Amino acid sequence: MIYTRRLFMTRSLAGLGALSLVGDVARAADAPIAITWRDLVPQDGGTEIEALRELGVVQHGQLSTPFDQEKSGAVTTDYNGKVVRIPGYLVPLDFDGTAVTAGLLVPYVGACVHVPPPPPNQLIYVTADNAPYEAQGLFEPVTVTGLFGTSAATTQLAEVGYALSADLIEPYS
């Protein structure tokens, strides 16, 4: 599991690291861009994710197999190198004590937990080394703010389309 995360981080987040130099300038000059999960699906993406969002908490076995999701996991590059703010649910992957330092940000409760994962364009790998988050539970909505970019990678839970280096993770309000 650690090897998978290290491989993910070295291969996929290398580009995001390069963006961080440019991103540091953007952080100082620009306010975060508020984005939604719909913004992460390219214009030619599917619409079936809306039906999943309406389900809220997804129970094991509630979804058909294969998973009813976008036919394509295509990503958009519109927000590469930008500081964004997006709400979602953080599925923890790494901890520093009890604080989450890495995880998957997902659009609806239950994603990646006992059900097939959403498509890559609906998953964000979040690193929070500078802003570890004391999570209250898996079903707690949060808002994550930080440097964003595309990042095709595989974790132990899912194929991921995006990465976000978090400056701030806070309870959703």
PASEKE-491304 format. One record per atom (N, C-alpha, C): x, y, z. Coordinates in steps of 0.1 Angstrom, whole numbers, plus 2048, in hexadecimal, padded with zeros to 3 digits. Layout:
% PASEKE-491304
XYZ ...
% end
This chain:
% PASEKE-491304
8087F4800 800800800 80980D800 81380D808 81C819808 82381A7FB 82780F7F5 82E80F7E8 8258157DE 8188117DE 80E8167D4 80D8257D5 80C82A7E2 80B8397E4 8188407DF 82383A7E3 8308417DF 8318417CF 82E8367C9 82E8357BA 8258407B5 8198407BA 80F84A7B6 8148587B7 81A85B7C3 81F8697C5 82B86C7BC 8348637BA 8408667B2 83C8677A3 83485E79E 83085F790 82686978D 81C86B795 810873792 811881797 8178837A3 8178907A9 8248987A5 82D89279E 838899799 8348A6792 82B8A4789 8268B0781 81F8BA78A 8188B6794 8128BF79E 81D8C77A6 8288C07A9 8338C67B0 8398D17A8 83A8CF79B 8408D9792 8368E5791 8298E2792 81F8EC792 8208F579F 8258EF7A9 8258F67B6 82D9037B6 8389037AE 84090F7AD 83791A7A7 83091779C 827921796 81B92379F 8179197A6 80C91A7AF 80E9237BB 81B9237C0 81E92C7CB 81B93B7C7 81E93E7BB 81B94C7B7 80C94E7B6 8059447B0 7F69457AF 7F09467BD 7F593E7C7 7EF93E7D4 7EF94D7DA 7FA9537D7 7FC9617DD 7F396B7D6 7F19697C9 7EA9737C1 7DB9707BF 7D69647BF 7C99617BC 7C195B7C7 7B495E7C7 7AB9577D1 7A894A7CB 7A59407D3 7A29327CE 7969337C5 79692A7BB 78A9297B2 78191E7B8 7759217BA 76B9177BF 76790F7B3 7699027B4 7658F97A9 75B8EE7AF 7548E87A6 74B8DD7A9 7508D07A2 74A8C57A6 74E8B87A0 74A8B8791 73F8BF78E 73B8C0780 7468C7777 74D8D077D 7588D7776 7638CE772 7658C3779 7708B9776 76D8AF76B 7608B0766 75D8A775B 75D8AF74E 7668AB744 7668B3738 7588B4731 7578BD728 74A8BF721 7458B371B 74E8AA716 74989D710 74889271A 748895727 74688B731 738887733 73587D73B 72887773D 72087F747 71487B749 70B882753 70687875E 70A86B75D 705861766 70A863774 71486B777 71986E784 70E87578C 70687D785 6FB88478C 6F287A794 6EE86F78E 6E6865794 6ED8607A1 6FA85E7A0 7018597AC 7018637B7 7038707B4 70387B7BE 6F687B7C5 6EB8797BE 6DE8797C4 6DB86E7CE 6E38637CD 6E28587D6 6E785B7E4 6F08657E6 6F58687F3 6FE85D7F8 6FA857803 70284C809 6FF840800 70983A7FB 70782E7F2 70A8217FA 7008197FB 70280C803 7088027FA 7107F9800 7167EE7F9 70C7E67F1 70E7E37E4 7047DB7DD 6F97E47D7 6F87F17DA 6EE7F97D5 6F07FC7C6 6FC7FC7C1 6FF8007B4 7007F37AB 6FD7F579E 6FF7EA795 70D7E7792 7107DC78C 71E7D9787 71D7D6779 7257DC770 72F7E5774 72A7F3779 7327FA780 72E806786 72781077D 71C816780 715820778 71C82D779 725830770 72C83D771 72F842763 73684D762 73A852755 74184774C 73E848740 74483E736 753842735 75784E738 765852736 769858743 776857746 77C85D752 78486974E 78186F742 78987A73D 78A885747 79588C748 797897751 7988A4749 7968AF750 7988BC74A 7A58C2750 7AB8CA748 7B88D174C 7B58E074F 7A88E4750 7A58F2752 7AA8F875F 7AC8EF769 7B08F5776 7BF8F177A 7C68EC771 7D48E8773 7DC8F4778 7E38F3783 7EB8FD789 7E4909790 7D7907792 7CE911798 7CC90D7A7 7C99177AF 7C59147BD 7B69137BC 7B09087C1 7A29067C0 79D9027CE 78F9037CF 7888FF7DB 77D8F67D7 77C8EA7DD 7728E07D9 76D8D97E5 7608D77E6 75A8CF7F1 75A8C07ED 7598B77F7 7588A97F5 75A8A1802 75D894800 75F88C80C 76D88680A 775887815 783882815 78487481A 78886B812 78B85D815 79A85C819 79D85B826 7AB85B82A 7B3850824 7C0853821 7C984881C 7D6848825 7DB85482A 7E6855832 7E385E83E 7EA85C849 7E8863855 7F686885B 7F5873863 80087786C 7F9877879 7FB86D881 7F386B88E 7E586888A 7DC87188E 7CE87088A 7CA87987F 7D388187A 7D088B870 7D2885862 7C9888859 7CA88384B 7D488B843 7DE88583D 7E888C835 7E6889826 7DF87E823 7DC87B815 7CF873814 7C8876809 7BB86F808 7B58727FA 7AA86B7F8 7A286D7EC 7968767EF 7958817E7 78988A7E9 77F8847DF 7738817E3 76887B7DB 75C8847DC 7538837D1 74888C7D0 73C8887D8 73B87C7DD 72F8787E4 73286E7EF 72A86D7F9 72C864805 72C855800 73684E804 736840801 73F83C7F5 7448467EE 74D8437E3 75A83D7E7 75E8337E1 76A82B7E4 76A8237F1 75F8237F8 75D81C805 753811802 757805800 74F7F97FE 7467FA7F1 7498037E8 7428047DB 74C8077D1 74A8047C4 7538077BA 7558167BA 76181B7B6 7648297B7 75E8317AB 75D83E7AD 7598477A2 764846797 76184C78B 76B84D780 776856785 78285577E 78D85D781 78B86C782 782871779 77F87F779 776884784 77387B78D 76B87E799 77387A7A6 7808797A5 7898767B0 79587F7B1 7988847BD 7A488D7BE 7AC8877C9 7B98857C6 7C38817D0 7C888E7D7 7C588E7E4 7C889A7EC 7D48977F5 7DE89F7F5 7E989E7FE 7E88AA807 7EA8A8814 7E88B281E 7F38B3828 8008B1823 80B8B182C 80D8BE834 8098C982E 80A8D6834 7FE8DA83C 7F38D383A 7E68D6840 7DF8C9844 7E58C084C 7DE8B4850 7D08B7856 7C78AE853 7B98B0857 7B58A6862 7B08AA86D 7AA8A1877 79C89E873 79B89386C 78D88F867 78588A872 77888D871 76E88887B 76887B877 76987786A 76486B865 76386B856 760860850 75F85E841 75486683B 74A868843 73E86E83D 73C87D840 748883843 748892846 74C89A83A 7438A3835 7478AB829 7518B582D 75B8B7824 7658C1825 7668C9819 76E8D481B 7728DD80F 7818DD80F 7878DA804 7958DA802 7998E57F9 7A48ED7FD 7A98F87F5 7B88F57F3 7BC8F67E7 7CB8F57E4 7CD8F47D5 7DA8F17D2 7DF8F17C4 7DA8E47BD 7D48E67B2 7CD8DB7AB 7D48D879D 7D28CB799 7D78C778C 7D38B9788 7D38B677B 7D08A8777 7DB89F77B 7D889377E 7E2889782 7DC87B781 7DE875775 7D9867773 7E285D77B 7DB856784 7E384D78D 7D9842792 7DF838798 7D882D79E 7DB82D7AD 7D182C7B6 7D482A7C4 7CE81C7C7 7CF8187D4 7CA80B7D8 7BA80B7D7 7B48167D6 7A58177D5 7A081A7C8 7A78217BF 7A18267B3 7AB82C7A9 7A682E79D 7AD836793 7AA844796 7B484D797 7B285B79A 7B686478F 7AE86F78D 7B0878782 7B7885786 7B6889793 7BB896797 7C38957A4 7CB89F7A6 7D28A07B3 7D08AF7B8 7D08B07C5 7CF8BD7CC 7D88BD7D8 7E18C77D8 7EA8C97E3 7E38D37ED 7DE8CE7F8 7D58D6800 7DC8E0809 7D78ED808 7DC8F7812 7D28F881E 7C68F381B 7BB8F4826 7B18E9823 7AE8E282E 7A38D982E 79A8DD83A 78D8DF837 7858E4842 7778DD841 76F8DC84C 7628D784B 75A8DF841 7528D9839 7498DF82F 73E8E7836 73C8F3832 7318FB837 72A90282C 
% end
